[in-house]
Amino acid sequence: MAIFDLFSKRQKRLRGEIPEVFTYDEIPNDLRVKIVHIIRDVVGQDDFDNQKIDSVYEFIQKTLCREYGLFKLGEGYNESNEQQVLNFLLQSNDNDRVLDVIELTFRFVDRVIREDREYSYYAKPKIKPDDSISELNDRFKEQGIGYSFEAGEMIRVDSTYVHSEITKPTISLLWNRKFQGANEEYLKAHEHYRHGRNKECLTECLKTFESVMKIICKEKEWEFNKTDTSRKLIQICFRNELVPTFTQNQFTSLQNLLESGIPTIRNKLGGHGQGQTPQKVDDEMTRYALNLTGTNIIFLIKQSGIE
């Protein structure tokens, strides 16, 4: 369903009340209600004890209860699966658990409802999976909430430009089955970043970077060892003219960046013993590493032609 540019929204823009900086600490009540509308439109409304629809909410309810160590999501008696899930989304005081519900629901929409050819016939949803995900992300953006649902995961967004030019293209390229392992590592890096686990994020960045180069080497049948470090893998890629010979001089700065970028950041800040004083990796350095990983991955995969 299209998002309407209401009079009140236009007035807020004129008064400069539209948020310019993303926030992450709270999912506002009005946004939760909007998301419930989207969910009910894409899943369908269970007005007639529809088993197709109830199976969606039953899966979400049972999955969350098992993971949280609960028997039910709410305190009310005789609540249906749908009521438990949606009321939990609306009422929970734990921001991460609200995002859990949203992520799990839209992952089901994206990967199960989308593939079930009979679902739309029996459940009669009002909108398609792609439209629901698009509206969800637009609603987050509209209210300045720094999250986006991409490739089955809730991703933290720091900049709309970086997200559109680096994060989304990287995820799109890694969605190729050949890069499945690297994709899992890259998404783990984003998950660690979203939860403030910066050292773990740096570690997954390096894993992703190395995995992509190993996959390229394997696909190109270039000789390498499974234990090769990122520095050795970079040298193999350049030795085999992943960057064309006639332009290699122009990419000297890129080689320096690749060799001193992700590996060095991770090795200095995230990959060694920290001694008596715990090392703190700040958000800015972690964000830089995450974005640099994506930029380098895009370049390498595009140059390799493996898409």
Secondary structure, DSSP 4 states (H G I P E B T S, - for coil): -PPP--HHHHHHHHTT-S-SS-B-S---HHHHHHHHHHHHHHH---SS--HHHHHHHHHHHHHHHHHHT-S-SSS-TT--HHHHHHHHHHH-S-HHHHHHHHHHHHHHHHHTGGG-TTHHHHH--SS-HHHHHHHHHHHHHHTTB-EEEETTEEEE-S-HHHIIIIIHHHHHHHTSGGGHHHHHHHHHHHHHHHTT-HHHHHHHHHHHHHHHHHHHHHHHT----TT--HHHHHHHHHHTTSS-GGGGGGGHHHHHHHHHSHHHHHHHHTSS---SSPP---HHHHHHHHHHHHHHHHHHHHHHT--
